[in-house]
Amino acid sequence: MTSLGGQFPGRRPADSPFIVQAEENAGQESRGGLKKISDMLEVILRRVDALTKLGNSNDTSHRLEELSSANATRPTFESKLANYVQFFSLLQWMRARWTSDPCYSFYGVDGSDCSFLVYLSEVEWFCPLLPGRNQTTIPTPEPPPKQKAVFQFDVGPLLEQVGARKESLNFMKKRIRMLAAQWASAARRLHDKLQKRRREQKRILVHVGFLTEESGDVFSPKVLKGGPLGEMVQWADILATLHVLGHSLKISVSLKELQQFLGAPPGRGSCPPTGPLPFDLIYTDYHGLKQMKQHMSLTLKKHKCHVRVIDTFGTEPAYNHETYATQNGYRTNWGYWNLNALQYMTMFPHTPDNSFMGFVVEEVNETERLSIQKNKVNNMAVVYGKDASMWKGKDKFLELLHHHMEIHGTVYYDSQRPPQVPAFVKNHGLLPQHELQQVLRKAKLFIGFGFPYEGPAPLEAIANGCIFLQPKFNPPHSSYNHDFFKGKPTSRVVASQHPYAEQFIGRPHVLTMDFGNWTTFNETIREIMELNVEPFVPHEFTCEGMLERVHAYIQNQTTCNNTRPGPPHPTCSPPKSPFRLLPNSSTLSWALPGSAQPSWPPLTALRVLASAPNNSCVKTCQEAGLICEPAFFQYINVKEAFTALNLVCEGVELEMNHLLPAVPVEHKECHLQQDSLLFSCAGSSPKYTRLCPCRDYRRGQVALCGDCL
């Protein structure tokens, strides 16, 4: 038992627990009250023991009925008994375990019954205040008044706040400083686009869990030694985005800072926080989420709807729902947090069930663009892979490429050249960002070996005028056949090294092919040498695109609705169908006025499609030129959606299954989703035709619908 609050229901409707110290001079009235409660508990305990010995006999029931009727003018004996037994259990637990977590001492518990009763009545609110103690309570403070968010064009204050405690933070500061001018100009454009629309300033905590000493921080020591930088690139851009949008930021890279900012008492998380949550949003990662659970579990339980989890590869609903994942084989070392799946924020827009956070790719100006086109070397290639292990076993492949092009590498090494890198490769070693840019601006080809997956580097190469050549995977990689994906909370199938580059950018900037076919490979290299391409950055990976997206999330996306719609009753139907069939189409749209159902994205964007058997909603929407929108599932999880699509429902059942709502292929019984946490764009089965909520998206900004900004 780690949390009293997690085991027993509260007795007082209070949001604000607070620090209380036991007072030695509590007064005669208080001491008398304590003695009265103690005596009463002893009497109740003896009654409980006597009743327990009677077992489950009818005589027990008869005695309880007699006791209850004798107190007919007061609360029933059963209810009073239950309350006292529960309270006595708590008191016994406190007597035995109060030293198990330092947080109890922090709240004034010293081993005396007096301190136990004060804690249980004033910190965790399990029982009424003791006589004479009502003057010691601290009222819940009023939330601060709402402030207007104002765009910030200077990143200087942010750089000071980031500090220089770690090499990883120095890297992030350099990146923020490098992009400062682009952030400022992007902020001005978005300011004009929003036409002075009022934006609410949010109080935001950013806790970078993977950089804390408690998580091991394996990244900081490798910043200058070829370690992965993608996560730090993204976190630097997140900090810059939130600052430029004008929100109030606190930054944490240690457990001590996290506890301090959240008002969590020291210890292992058994006690509630010292006050209301001082933040509207908390951005963290899986490491930070685990730290919050381990060291401040009640804080996390109370406020987890405010959390946003930066999650590179995504978390699908089937893996996120703890009970469902455990019972159906989706349990992994990550996942199972029971969050709204939109609270997970990915590096690329590959999992529509999650929110796409992204990062920024530096754009070139017009002068740089002309210089790049003038100075390109058509027979120069740069290999994607700064770790020597990525080159292992690629000798034959590199020899073939060397027949056509001069090959350059950026592989880290201390003193001796890595043996995995052939002698004919010009290895520059690990380069600073501006020097790497100069190499990419000369090179014609940026080529991947298949790993790492979905990093920022290919987009940076394309932004500097390179063509990205990558391998196609046959069969596609997934958790079923590739060690890298095993244990990750996703069933996503990856058909190439960088699916976003293949699907959303494509030719002429991106070519994807089977590297095992040497004839085709030679032909492709010759084709690349003849192609002329300009530097290109997708809008969603520009500073302006990221500002747009995060602004829209912060101002519109909410996951703290206490009135989240529950499962519909199978026999209850609205008086009028909310759907209409679009002309000459098998697609539904929303028929009711938008104001009748406030939603973000707006319901005017909703398009409902029926999938083919064995198709996910991700694929179904994609094939129609749309994107699956999980926020709309709650509106189509009704019988009328099936009827409007001419899918016959001879019966309706509620069920927990991440493929629902759907209709089985074998029979005509429509299945509705029972648990809204399991609404999922991902997932398919040959046994089901799924109902899929789709929407349009802005050109170059897949995260937002046409009317979402």
N, C-alpha and C positions, 0 to 999 in steps of 0.2 A: 504494500500500500504506500504510494508515494504522494498522494494528494487527497486530503480530506474533502476538498471541494469536488473532486471527481467521483467520490463515493456516496455522498449524502446530499440531498437537496437542501438548498438554502432556506432560511426561515424569514429573512428580511429582504425587502426589495431595495437593495442599495447597490450602487455602482462603485462606491468609493470606500474600499477598506483603507485603514490608516494605522499608523504606528501608535501603540498604546503601551505604556509602562505601568506595571502593577504599583499601586500606591499603598504604602504601608499605613498611612493614616486615612484609610478609606472611610472611616466614620462608623459609628455604632450601628446605623441603619444598614449599611452595606454588609458588615460582619454578621448581623442577624439574618440578613437575606441569604448569605452563603450557607449559614448553619441550617436554615430551613430547607434549602435545596438539597444539601447533603443528607439531611435526615430523610427527606422524601425519597431520594434516590435509593437509600438503603431499604426502605419499606417496599418500594417498587421491585427492587432486585429480589427480595424474599418472595414477593408475589409471583414474579416470573419463574423463579426456581420451582415453586409449588405447582404452577400451571404446567411447566415443562414435564414434571414427573407424571402428570396425568396422561401424557401422550396425546394421541389423536382420538380419544374415546368420545362417545356422545356425552359423557359426564362433563368433559371439559367444556363442550359447547353449552351445556345446560348451565354450568357455573358462570360462564361469561355472560350468558343472557341474563342471569339473575343480577350479576354485578352491573350490567348495563341498565336494566330496568330500575335498579335502585338509584341510579344517577340520571334519571330521565330528564330532569330539569336542567342538567349540566351537559357539557360535551361528553360523548360516549366514552365509556371506560376503554373501549378498544383503541380509540384515537389517542386518548391521553396516554394509554399504556405504550402505544407505538412511539409516540413522541419521547416519552421518558426513557424507553429502552434504547432508542436511537441516541439520545443525548448521553445516556450512561455509557454506551459503547464508545462514543467519541471521547468521553472523559477517560475511560480505561485505556484507550489507544494513546491519548496524550500522556498519561502517566507512564506508559511503557516505552513510548517512542519519541518523546519530545526532543531528545538529543540526536535523533537521526538526521536532522537537517538544521544547519545554523540559522535558517530563517526564523525559526520559532523564538530563539533567543533575541534575534533582531527585533521582534515584535513584543519583547518584554516577558516572555515565558521563562520562568526560573525554576520550575519543578514543583511549585506549590499549586494546590487546587485553586487558590485564588487566581493565580496567573492563567491557569487553564481556562477557567470560566470567563475571565476577561477576554482572552483571545477568542474563544468560541462565540462570545456574544458581540464583540466589537470589531473583530477582524474578518472572521469568516461568516458572521451573521447567522449562526445556527440556532440561536435562542434569543429571547428578549434581553435587553440591557438589564444589568443588575441594579437593584435599588441604590440610589445615590450616585450612579455612574453616568447619568444622562448628560451631565455638564461637561464630561470629558470628550464627547464625540466631536468630530470635526466635520462640518457640513461639506457636501459635495460641491466643489468649486464650479462656478458657471463656466461653460466653454468660452474661449476667447472669441471676440467678435470676428465675423468674417471679413477678411481683407481682400482687396483687389490685387490680382497678380499683374505685375508690370514687367514687360520684357527687359532683360538685362543685356546690355551690349558690351560689357566689360567682364572678362573672365578672371581678372585679378583677384577679387575676393574669394572666388572658388579655389584658385591655386593656393592661397594662404590656408584655406580650410582643409585642403587635401593633405598638406604637410609633406614631410620628407622622411617618415619613419622607416620606410622600407624601399628597396630598389624598385619593387613593383609600383609603388606610389610615385616614385620619380619618373618611371616610364609613363604612367598615366598623365602626370603633369606636363611632360614634354609633348604628349599627343594633344592635350587640351590647348596648350600654347600654340602648337603648330597650326591648329584649325581655328584659332581665335577669330581671324578676319572672316572666314566663311560662316562661322556661327553668327557673327554680328550682322552680316548682310542677309543671311537667311531669316534672322529674327525680324529684320525690317520688312522683308517681303511678306512674311506671315502676318505681321502686325497690320499691314495694308490690306491683306486678303480678308482678315477677320473684321475689318471695318469698325474698329474700336469696340467690338463686342466685349461686354464685361466678362472677365475670367476670374474665378475664385482662386485665391492663393491657398495652397494646401501646405500643411505641416508634414514634412516627409523625412523619414529616417532611411538612410542607405547603409545597410550592414553587409559588407563584403566578407562573407563567412569563409571563403576558401583562402583568404589572406590572413586569417587569424592564426596565432601561434597554437591555439587549442585544436585547430584542424590539421596542424602539421605544416602549413604554408610551404608546400614544395615548389611553388611557382616563383617566389621572390628570388631564391638563390640561382634560378636558372634563366632569369631575364637576360643576362649578358652571356649565356652559354647555349643559346639555341633552343631554349625551352618554349613551350606553346605560349603565344601571346594573344591569341584570339579572345580569350575571356577578358584579359586586361584592356584590350582595345574596346570591347563592348562596354565594360564598366566605366571606362573613361568617358565614352560618348553618352552613357546614361547620366552621369554626373553633370556633364556639360549641358545636356538637354534640359534637365530639371532646373538647373541654375538659370539658363537663358530664358526659360519660360516664366521665371519670376517666382518660383516657389521657395518656401523656407526650408533649408536643408540642414540636417545633422548627418555626419559621416562617422561610421564606426568600423574599425578593423581589429577589434579585440573584444573578448567576452566581457571584460570589465566595463568598457564603454557601452556595450549593448545593455547590460543590466542597469547602468547609471541612466542612460537615456530613457529606458522604458519604465523606470521606477520600480524595477523588480528587486526584492530583497536579496541579499547574498545567500548562497546555498544551492540546493539542488532542485528548486522549483516547486516545493510542496506548498508554499504559501502564496497568497494572492499578491498582486502588485500594490504599491503604497498609495496609488491614486488612479484616476482615470487615464486612459491612454493619451499621451501628449502629442500623438501624431494621427494624421488622417490616413497616411499610407506608409507601409514599410516595404522597401525593396531589399531583397536578400537572395540567397541561393540555397541549394539543398543543404550545404554545410551549416549555414546560418539557421535554417529551419530546424535542423537537428539540435543545434545549440540551444535554441529557444525551447524546444521540447525537453531537453535534458536539464536545463538550469532554471527554466521559468515556465513550467508546463501550464500552470493556471493562467499566466499572462497570455500564452499562445492560445489556449482553449477559448479564452474570453474574447480575444481580438484577432483571431486568424483570418476573418473576412477582410481585414485591412492589409493583409500580406500579399505581396507580388513576388513570385519566385522566378529568378532569371535561370532559365533551363535550356541549355544549348540544343539538346536533341528532342525535347518535348516529352509530355506525359499524357497518355491517353486515358480517358475516363475509366476504362475497365481496370487499369492498373492503379488508378487514384482512389477508387472506392475500396476501403480496407476489407470489409466483409466479403464483398463480391470477388475481389482479387484473390483472397485467401481460399475461398470455396471453389473457384473456377480456374485455378492454375495461373493467375496473372500476378501473383505476389513476387516482387523483386526487392533488391536491396534499397531501391529508391521509392518512388510512388507511394501509395497507400496513405495519403495525408487527408483524404476526405475534403479537399478543397473544391471550389468551383473550378473546373478545368481551365476557365479563362484567366485564372490567377497565375497560371504558368506562362512565362513569356520567353519566346524562343529567339534564336539568332537569325534564322531564316523562316519564311512563311510556309513551312512544310507541314504543319499540324493545325488545321483550322479549328480544332477543339481548343487550342491554346491561343493566346494573344501573341502577335508578332511584335517583338521589341526591336530587333535589328541592331545596326551600328551604322557608322558613316564611312564613306569612301571619299577621299580628298579629290576634288574636281580640279582640272587644269583650266587656266584662263586662256583667252584667245591667243595671246603671244606664245604661251607654252604649247598650245595645240599646233600652231603652225611650225614651231621648232621641232616637235615630235615627228610630224609628217615629213619634214625635210631631212631629218637625221636618222631615220630608221635604217637598220642594217638587215637586209632581207634574209641573210643566212645566219642570223644569230638567235640562239635558243637559250632560255633560262629554265633550269629544272626546278620544279616545285618540291622542296624537301630540304630543310636546313639541318636535319638530324641524319647522321651517317647511316643509321640503321634503315632508313627509307630507301637507300641506294643498293642495299644488299640483294644480290641475285639479278641485277638489271644490266649486267655487262653486255650481253648479246643485243639487247634492246638499244643500249647507248651506242654500241658500235654501228648499228644500222642508222641511227639518227646522225652519227658523226660523218657518215658518207655525204650528207646533205648540208649540215650546218655546224657552225662553231658552237660548242656547248659550254655554258657557264653555270656555275653552282654557287650557292651561298651557304655551304656546310660549315658548321662551327667546328673548330679544333683548337687545342691548347698550344701545342708546339709542333707536332708531327702531322703530316697530311693523312687524313683518314684513308685506310686501305680500301674501303668500299668504293671510293671515288676514283675512276680510271685516270690515268696520267694525261690523257688527251683532253680532259675537262679542265677548264680554267676556273679554279675555285677561289672566290673572293673572300671566303670566310664569312662570318656573321657581320652584316653591314648595318650601320645606322639607317634610319628610315629615309633620310634625304639622299644618301648614297645609293640605297637600293632603288629609289625612284629613278635615278640617273641611268642605272643599268637597265631597268625595265623600259625606259623611254627610248633606248637604242635597240632593244631586242624586238624581233618580229614574233617570236613564239614563246609562250609560257606553257610548259608541258608538265602534266601530273602523272605520277606512277600509280595512282589509285588510293593513296593515303598521304596526308590526313583527309578526312571527310569534311566537306562543307566549312572550310575556313575562309577568312577574309581575303587571303592572298590572291586568289584568281580574280576577284572583283577589282583589287588594286592594280593587277596587271592589265586588265581590260581598260581600266581608267587611264592607263598610260600608253594605250594604243597597241597592246599585245593581242594576239589571238591565243585563246586558251584551248589546248588540245587535251582531252581527258579520255580515259578508258571507259568503255561500256562493260558492265558486269553481267555475265551470263553463266550461271543464274544470278539474279539480283541478290545483294547482301542483305541479311536481316539477322535477328536474334536466333533464328532457326538454323543458320548455317555459318555464322561468322562470329568469332569470339569477341570482337570489339563491341558488338551490339548486345551480347548476352548480359542479362541483368539490368538493361536499360528499360524503363517503363513505357515501351512503345513496340508495336508490331509492324512499324513502318518498313517498307521494302525499298531499298536504295538501288537503283539501276545504273548509277554512274557515280563517279567520285564527288561530283558537285551537281545534284539534281536541280537546284535553283538556276544555276548558270545554263544548264541544258534546256529547262522548260520555259524560263521567263526571259532569257536573253537570246540564246540560240545563235544561228548563223547570221552574219559572217564572223561574229566575235567569239563564238564558242562552237567547237566541233567535237562530237562524241563518237567514238568508233571502237571496234574490236581490235585491240593491240596484238592479238594473236595472229591476225592475217597480215603477213609481211608485205604482200603485194599491195593490198589496200593502204597499208601504212605508208609505203613509199609514194604512192599516188597522192595521198593526203598531204604529205610534207611538201611535195612539189606544188600542189594547189595553194598551200598556205604561203609559200614564197612568192607567189604571183598576186595574192590578194592585197588590196589596199583598204585598210579600215581606219576609222577615226577613233580617238579616245571616247569612251562611253561609260556613263554611270547611270544606272536606273534611278528614277526620281526618288523611290522609297529608300535609297541608300545615300541620298544627299543630306546635308544638314537640314535643309528646309523640309524634306520628306520626313525625317525623323521627328522634327519639331511638330509637324502637322499631326502625325500619328499619335505621339505621346500626349499632345494637347487634347486630342479627341478622347483618348482613353481616360485621362484624368478628369475631364469635365463631364463625361457622359457615362462611363462604364462603372456600374456599381455591383458589388457582390455581397453587400451587407443588408439586403432586403430581408427583414424578419418575416415578411408575408410572402415568401416564395411560394408559388402555386404548387399545391399538392397534386396527387394523381387524380384524374377525373373519375367520377363514378360511372361505371359501365352503362348504367341505364339512364343517366342524366344527360340531356342534350340542350344546347342553347335553342331558343325559339326560332332562330334564323341562322342558316349556315353563314359563317364568316368568310367563306371562300367563293371565288368565281373562277370559272374556267376561261382562260384567255382564248380569243378567237383563233380557230384553226390550229389548236394546240392541245397538248396533253399536260399543260402546265397550269397550276393554280396561282392566283394572286389573292391578296387580302381585300375583302369586299367592304368591310366596315370602315367608317371614318377613322383616321389615324388617332384622333384625340380620344376615341373611346377606349383605346388600349395604348397608353403611353409606353414607348419602347425605344431602346437604342441597341442596334440600328433601328430606324423607323420602319414600321410594318409595311409602308409603301414599297420597300425594297424586297419584300418576301416573295419568293417563287417556290412552289412546292412541286416536286417531281417524285415519281415512283421509280425506284431503281430496278434494273434487271436483276434476276437472281444471281447471287454471288458477287454483286457489285457493292462497294462501299458508297456512302453518301459523298465522300471526297471525290471519288471517280465520277459518280453520276452527275454532280454539279459541274465538275470540270469539263466533262464532255459536252455540256450545254453552254460552255463559255461563262460559267458562273462559279461561285465559290460557296462551299457549305458554311452556314452560319448557325452555330450551336445555340445562340441566344434565342432563336426562333423555334426551337423544338417544343417549348412549353405551349406554343400557340397551335401547333399541328397535332398535338398528342390527344386527339379527339376523334370520335367515330366519323364526324362530318367530313374530315379530310379524306378518309378512305372513300366515302360515298361520292364526294365531289370528283374524285379521280376514277369513278366507276369501278371501284374495287368492292366486291360484295362482302358484307359482314353478316354472316349468319349468327354470329355470337361475338361478344367482346370480353376479353380477359385482361386483367392487370397482372404484370409480371416484372420481375427484376432481371433485365437482360439488356446489355449495351447495344443490341441491334434494334431495339424497339424505339418508336412504333414501327410495326411491320405486319405483314400478313403471310402466313405460311403458304408455300407453293402447293402443298398436298391437300389442304382443306381451306375453307373460307371463314375461319375464325380470326377476327382481327385482334392483335395483341397491342395493348397500350403500355407505356413505360410507367412503372410504379414509383421509381426513385429518380428524381430530377438530376442527381449527381451522375447518373449513368447515361444521360443523353450524350450520344457520341456520333460524330461524323465518320470516325474510323470504324472499321469492322465490316465483315461481309460473311455471307453463308449461302450455299446453294439452296438452302431450305427456305429462305426468306426473300420477299420483295419488300424493301424498306421504303418508308416515307422520308423524304429528304428535304430539309429547309435550305434553300439556296438564296443567294442575292447577287446583285451586280457588284462591281468594284471600280474604283477610279483608275484611270489609266496611269500606270506606274506606281500605284499605291493599293496593293491588293488587300490591305487590312481595313480599308474604308470603303463604304458604299458610296454611290454617287451623291447622296444627300447627307452623308455622315459628318461632314466637316462644318 
